[in-house]
């Protein structure tokens, strides 16, 4: 079923209100907020990697409060166990049977704070739920419900006592982005409001979980021309053959970019995807899925550089809206 222009206008208006609500807590980072909201409406997960004190946790909490659903926070530490995340089955003597006690992963928005501080065993507890939306404990599957989103944060500078996320886990994040330090005017505005220790406390829920599910479904029906999909595939293929990479983008990554581009187009009140949507999202959606060759890494080449170079080399198709 094709998306109508009236539906596109409604989606863009709702998207703008969501972004504006989160911006009440995060000043001067409109583009990052738009990316995170787009990820939520694509049923994707977000990895925020940035320096301490840049607002990663505030952003995650603000988005959670914007949604009229449940939210939880998991502080990842080296001694955190998988059952601390997913839940555990406990024997109830009174009833004479085992009962499953849900862990904090059972929420609409889950903040996984400092995810790289947990052991690989605990990190792996997120693999199934991030991909399939369910948790299996003692051979029994438990659905986490919808909407469901994991916002994970990690610190790139403090590497002592951390465990690098494996490629399989990174591939399950739709988007990886960072907030960075604020510009001068934003920093001054924050300093003037320094007495406010909890900026996210002013955020109130403005959208119901059912409405989020409706927006996710609507975004999935946006039209994508075959030539645009061909352009996307050329970009993805180039990441696999680039001399500076040892691992290119998987098919999961290509599908993720296609889905995210639909949401991005609809957020701008368009019923179709253009090559510019692909270009806008290529770095945040694809870069974290690429492994840089050690020699290139030593020379200062980053995964973001590889994607940016490919966007210059691969020509977009001539496109005519349907």
N, C-alpha and C positions, 0 to 999 in steps of 0.2 A: 504493500500500500504506500503510495507516494505521499510525501509530506507536503501539506499545503502551505501557502505563504502566510495564512492566518496562524497556523500552528507554529511556523518559524518565528513570527513576530512575538507570539506568546512565550516561546522558549527563550528568545533573546532577552525579553523583558525580565523574566524570572531569573535568568542567569545573571543579569546585571544587578538585580536586587541581592542575590546571594553574594556576589563579589563585593558589593557596597557594604553589606553587613559585616563581612570578615575584615574589610578595610578599616572598620571602626577600631579594630585592635591592632592591625598591622599597617603602619603609615608608610607611604611612599614605595610600596612593593606591589603595585596593581598587576603587573604582568605575571609575577610569581603566583599571586592569589588566583588569577584567571586560570593558570595552568593546573593548580591544585583542584579548583572547582570543576574544571573540565575532566580531570581524572576521576573525580567522584561520579560524574554523570556518564562516564564510560565504563563504570564498574571496575575501575582500576585502582592500583595502589601507588603510593608516592614515597620516595626516599629523599629526605632532606639532608644533605651533607653540607655542613658549614661550621664556621668557627663558633666557640662558646659565646653566648650572650647576644646572638643576632636575631633571636625571636622564633626559632624553630618550634619550640614547644608552645609558645603563644599562638602561632599560626594553626597548629594542629588542634589546640583546645578551642580556638575561635570557630573553626569549621565544625567541630563536633557540637558546639552550642548552637550553631546556626540551624542544624538539623534537629527536628523534633523527634529524636530517637534516643537510644541508649549510647553511652560512650564510656570508655574505660582507658586507663593508663597502666602500662606495664613498664616498670623500671628494670631494664635488663642489667644483670650483674653476673659475674663469673659463676656464682653458686646457684643461679636460677635453674630450676628443673623443667623439663618439658611439661610435666603435669601441672606446674605452677601457671602455665600458659593455657593449656587446653582444658584442664579439669581432671578429675580423678574419680574412679569407681570405689565406693566405700560400702562395706557390709553393714546393713541395718539389722541389729539383733532383734529389735522389736517386731519388725516386719518379716524377718527371716529371708531377706533377699538383698542383692546388691543394687545400689542406687548410684546414678551418675551425678556428680556435683560439678556444675559448669564452671569453667575458668573464665578469666577476664577477656578471653578472645571472643566470647559470645556477646558482642555489642555491635551497634551500627557503625560507629567510628572507633577504631582502636589505635591509640598512640603507643607505639613501641619505641620508648625512649632509649637512646644509646644502644641500639640493637647489636652493634659489633662488640659489645662488652660481654655478651653471653657466649657460652661454648657452642661449637658447631652442632652438638647434639640438640641443644635447646633451640638454636636457630632453625634446625630442620623441622621442628614442630610446626613451623609456620608454612612449610611448603604446600602441604595438602590443602589447608584452609584458604590460602591465598589463591590457589589455582581453581579449586573445586567448590569452595564455599561450605565445606563440611569438615568435621573432626572425627577421626576414628580412634576410639579408645576401647581396648580389650575386645577388638573385633566388631564393635558396634559403631555405626556412623551416626553422627549428630549434625543436623543442618544448623548453620549459624544465622540463617535468615537473610533477608534483603531489605534495604541496601546494606552492604558490608564493605568497609574500606579500612586498610591498614596504612597509617602514616608513620613511617619509621624515621628516626633521626640518628645520625652518627657524626662524630667529631673527627675531622681529618688530621688534626695535629697531635692529639694525645694517643699514641699508638701502644704505649705500655699497657699490657693486660687486655689487649683487644684481639679479636679474631676476625680476619678479613672475610667478608661475605663471599661465599662461593658463587661461581658464575650461574649455577642453576637457580640460586635464590635471587640474584640481581635481575635475572631474566623475568622474574615474576612481578617486578615493579614496572608499572606502566611508564612512570616518569621519574627521573632523578633531576633535582634542581637544587638551587641554593638561594638564600635571601641576600647574603652579602651585607656589608656595612651600609648604613643609611647615608644619603647625601647631606650636605650642610644644613639646608633648611629643615629637613626631616629630623635631623639630630637635635637641632635647637628646639623644635616643637616637642620632642620627647623630653628634653631636659626641663622645659617649662612645665611639663606635666609630670615631673619626677615624683610627686607625692602619690601618684596613682600607681600602686605596686602591682595591681592585677588588671591590666587593660582589657583582658578578655571577659572580665566580670560584667561589663556593660553590654555584652552580646546576648541577645535573646533569640529564641527559635523563630524562624519565619517561614519554614517549609516543613510539611509533614513527610514522613517516610514514604507514604503511598504516592505523593507527588514526585518524589525523587525517582521512584520506580517508573512512573509514567514518562518522565523526562528521559530516562535511560532508554526506554523502549522506543520513544519517538526519535531519539538520536540515531538509533540503529537502523532506521528506515530512510535515512538521507541518501540521496542518489550520488553514486560515484561512477563517472565515465570510465570505460575500459582503458582509455589512453592515460588517465590519471593513475590508475592502478599499475599500468605498465611503467610509468615514470617512477612510482614508488618502488616497484620491484627492481628497476635498474639501480636505484640508490642503494637498496639493500644488498644486491649482488656485488656492487662495487666495494662495499665494506669487507666482503669476504676475499676479494682479490687484491685489495690495497697492500702494497709492500710494507707499510708501517704497522699492519695488524696481523696478529697470529690467530685471532678468532673473530669472525664477522658476526653480523646480526642473524639470529635464527629466524625460522618461519614464524615463531610466536611473536617475535619483535615486529615482523612485517604486518602481521594481523593486528597487533596492538596499534601501530601507526595508522592503519586504515580505519580502525574503530575510533581512535582519538580524533582523526581528521574530520570525521562526520560530526562529532560533538562540537568541534572548533568552528566548523562552517555554520552549524545551526545557532551557535552562540552569537553569530554575527547576522542572524536573520536571513541566512541563505539556505535554500533547499537542496543545494548541490555542493560538492567538494571541488575546489580548484587546486592547481599545482602550488599556489601560495600557501594553502593550508598545510600541505605536505612539508613545504620548506620551513614554515613557522615552527612545526613540531618535531622536525627531524632530529635536532640536537638533544632536546630533553627526553625524547622517547627512545632514540637509538644509541646515543653515545655510551651509556653505562653498560651496554651489552657487548661492547667491543674490547678485546684484549690487545693492548699495544705491544708491539715487538720490543724486547728489552733494549736493543740498540737505539731504536727510535725514541723510546722512553728516556734513555740517557741523554739523548740529544734535545730533549725538551718537548717532543711531540706528544700531544694529548689526544684522547679519543674524540674530544670536541673538535680539535683541529682536523682530524681525519674526516669527520662528517661535513664540516664546513668546506673543506677542499672538494669533496665529492659533489656537494651542492653546486659548486662553481663549474665543475667539469661535466656533470650530467645536465644536458639541456632539457628544460621542461617542454611538454608537448603543446602544440597549438590547441587551444581549448575553446569550445563553443557550448554555452549553457544549454541544457536540454529544455 
